[in-house]
Amino acid sequence: MKSSPTLTAMLLSAALLSGCGESVPTETSWKEEVLLSDGTRIWVRRTVVGEAYTELGGISAYEVSNRTVEVINAPGLGKPPLWSAKWRTLVLDRDKDGVWYIVVTPQDAEGWTKLEPKLLYAQFKAIDGQWRQVEIDPKLDARTANLEPRFRAGKMPEAVSLDDKPLSKIWGYDSPVVAPQYEYINLKLRY
């Protein structure tokens, strides 16, 4: 029995479209060492939840639906509440009074337009066991992010130490390109 070119092409197409490629998990977690402004080193667990959109040949986009940051090791400092939101996290630290704060920037406009003022960054402080938005401290302008801005769904190392940061040192040319607004705080930018 001789196979037809049409049948062969259909079977090949079906095999390619059936998802025989690498699947992308909906949740990726890793531990990360973070350097606080006072020189203290802590460890956090970061988790990104989302969905990959694929095209023939690989991932075309990864839509993030939630990001969490949980302090898992901060000897003598106490732990802030779990941070959970869609926004990108740049800085996790403590102010001069020992109050935990986090600085975030939008992934997209969803929910961000409700925040005031219309800066490209927002600061939240851990107050009474909850994250509450506060006026962003102008002294944070030009502050370098202490949370790794690079992310790969399903391909993050189990642990990222300070020596591994930025991850572009490990990933080299294959590292995702990161816009400067995610590497440091620039309060001149508006949304």
C-alpha positions as CSV (number, residue, x, y, z in Angstrom):
1,M,0.0,0.0,0.0
2,K,1.4,3.3,-1.1
3,S,0.9,6.4,1.2
4,S,-0.3,9.6,-0.3
5,P,1.6,12.9,0.2
6,T,-1.6,14.4,1.4
7,L,-2.1,11.8,4.1
8,T,1.5,12.1,5.2
9,A,1.2,15.9,5.4
10,M,-2.0,15.6,7.5
11,L,-0.4,13.1,9.9
12,L,2.7,15.3,10.3
13,S,0.6,18.4,10.9
14,A,-1.5,16.5,13.5
15,A,1.6,15.4,15.3
16,L,3.0,19.0,15.4
17,L,-0.2,20.5,16.6
18,S,-0.9,17.8,19.2
19,G,1.4,19.4,21.7
20,C,4.3,17.1,21.4
21,G,6.6,20.0,22.3
22,E,7.6,21.2,25.7
23,S,4.7,22.1,28.0
24,V,4.9,25.2,30.1
25,P,3.7,25.0,33.7
26,T,1.1,27.4,35.0
27,E,3.1,28.0,38.2
28,T,6.8,28.6,38.7
29,S,8.4,29.0,42.1
30,W,12.0,29.6,43.3
31,K,13.8,30.8,46.4
32,E,15.7,34.0,46.1
33,E,18.3,35.7,48.3
34,V,17.6,39.4,48.8
35,L,19.9,42.1,50.1
36,L,18.2,44.7,52.2
37,S,19.4,48.4,52.3
38,D,21.0,47.8,55.7
39,G,23.1,45.0,54.4
40,T,21.0,42.2,55.8
41,R,20.5,39.1,53.6
42,I,17.1,37.3,53.6
43,W,15.5,34.6,51.6
44,V,12.1,34.8,49.9
45,R,10.0,32.4,47.9
46,R,8.7,33.8,44.7
47,T,5.9,32.3,42.7
48,V,4.5,33.4,39.3
49,V,1.2,32.0,38.1
50,G,0.1,32.4,34.5
51,E,-0.7,30.8,31.2
52,A,1.5,30.3,28.2
53,Y,0.2,30.9,24.7
54,T,2.0,28.9,22.1
55,E,2.5,29.0,18.4
56,L,4.2,26.5,16.2
57,G,7.8,26.6,17.3
58,G,7.3,27.6,20.9
59,I,5.9,30.1,23.4
60,S,4.6,33.3,21.9
61,A,3.5,34.9,25.2
62,Y,3.1,34.2,28.9
63,E,0.2,36.0,30.5
64,V,0.9,36.4,34.3
65,S,-2.2,36.3,36.5
66,N,-0.5,36.5,39.9
67,R,2.9,37.0,41.6
68,T,3.7,36.2,45.2
69,V,6.6,37.1,47.4
70,E,6.9,35.3,50.8
71,V,9.7,36.0,53.3
72,I,10.9,32.5,54.4
73,N,14.1,33.3,56.2
74,A,14.8,36.6,57.9
75,P,16.4,35.9,61.3
76,G,15.4,38.4,64.0
77,L,13.3,40.6,61.6
78,G,9.9,39.1,61.8
79,K,8.0,38.3,58.6
80,P,5.7,40.6,56.6
81,P,2.4,39.2,55.2
82,L,2.5,37.3,51.9
83,W,2.5,39.7,48.9
84,S,0.1,38.6,46.2
85,A,-0.8,40.7,43.1
86,K,-0.4,40.7,39.4
87,W,2.1,43.5,39.4
88,R,5.9,43.1,39.0
89,T,7.8,43.4,42.2
90,L,11.0,45.4,42.3
91,V,12.0,46.1,45.9
92,L,11.3,44.4,49.2
93,D,12.9,46.1,52.1
94,R,12.4,47.7,55.6
95,D,12.2,51.4,56.3
96,K,14.2,53.2,59.0
97,D,11.5,52.2,61.6
98,G,11.7,48.5,60.6
99,V,8.4,48.4,58.7
100,W,8.4,46.2,55.7
101,Y,7.6,47.7,52.3
102,I,7.4,46.6,48.7
103,V,7.6,48.6,45.5
104,V,5.7,47.3,42.4
105,T,5.1,48.4,38.8
106,P,2.3,47.4,36.5
107,Q,2.3,44.4,34.2
108,D,-0.6,46.0,32.4
109,A,-3.3,48.6,33.1
110,E,-5.7,46.2,34.9
111,G,-6.3,47.5,38.4
112,W,-3.3,49.9,38.2
113,T,-5.4,52.9,37.0
114,K,-7.2,52.9,40.4
115,L,-4.0,53.7,42.2
116,E,-3.0,57.2,43.0
117,P,-0.9,59.1,42.1
118,K,-0.4,58.1,38.4
119,L,3.2,57.0,38.8
120,L,4.7,54.0,37.2
121,Y,5.5,52.6,40.7
122,A,3.5,52.1,43.9
123,Q,4.8,51.5,47.4
124,F,3.0,49.3,49.9
125,K,3.8,48.9,53.6
126,A,3.0,46.0,55.9
127,I,0.6,47.7,58.4
128,D,-1.4,45.7,60.9
129,G,-0.7,42.4,59.0
130,Q,-1.8,43.8,55.6
131,W,-0.2,45.5,52.7
132,R,-1.5,49.0,52.4
133,Q,-0.6,51.6,49.7
134,V,1.4,54.6,51.0
135,E,2.8,57.6,49.3
136,I,5.9,56.5,47.6
137,D,9.1,57.6,49.3
138,P,10.9,60.1,47.0
139,K,14.2,58.8,48.4
140,L,13.5,55.5,46.5
141,D,14.1,57.3,43.2
142,A,17.0,55.6,41.3
143,R,17.0,52.7,43.8
144,T,18.1,49.5,42.1
145,A,15.7,46.6,42.3
146,N,16.7,43.9,44.8
147,L,14.3,41.4,43.4
148,E,15.3,39.6,40.2
149,P,13.4,41.1,37.2
150,R,14.1,38.2,34.8
151,F,11.6,35.3,34.7
152,R,11.2,32.2,32.6
153,A,8.1,30.1,33.1
154,G,9.1,26.6,34.3
155,K,12.8,27.4,33.9
156,M,13.8,29.3,37.0
157,P,16.7,27.8,39.1
158,E,15.6,26.2,42.4
159,A,17.4,29.0,44.3
160,V,18.9,32.3,43.1
161,S,21.6,33.6,45.4
162,L,23.0,37.1,45.4
163,D,26.0,35.8,43.5
164,D,23.7,34.6,40.7
165,K,22.1,38.0,40.2
166,P,21.4,39.3,37.7
167,L,20.3,36.0,36.1
168,S,21.6,37.3,32.8
169,K,25.1,36.3,34.1
170,I,24.0,32.7,34.1
171,W,21.7,32.8,31.1
172,G,24.0,35.0,28.9
173,Y,22.7,35.9,25.5
174,D,19.6,33.7,26.0
175,S,18.5,35.9,28.9
176,P,15.2,37.8,28.6
177,V,15.6,41.5,27.8
178,V,14.4,43.6,30.8
179,A,13.3,47.2,30.4
180,P,15.1,49.7,32.7
181,Q,11.9,50.5,34.5
182,Y,12.1,47.0,36.0
183,E,15.7,47.2,37.0
184,Y,15.5,50.5,39.0
185,I,12.9,53.0,40.3
186,N,12.5,56.1,38.1
187,L,10.0,58.4,39.7
188,K,10.0,60.7,36.7
189,L,8.0,58.1,34.7
190,R,4.2,58.4,34.7
191,Y,1.5,56.0,33.8
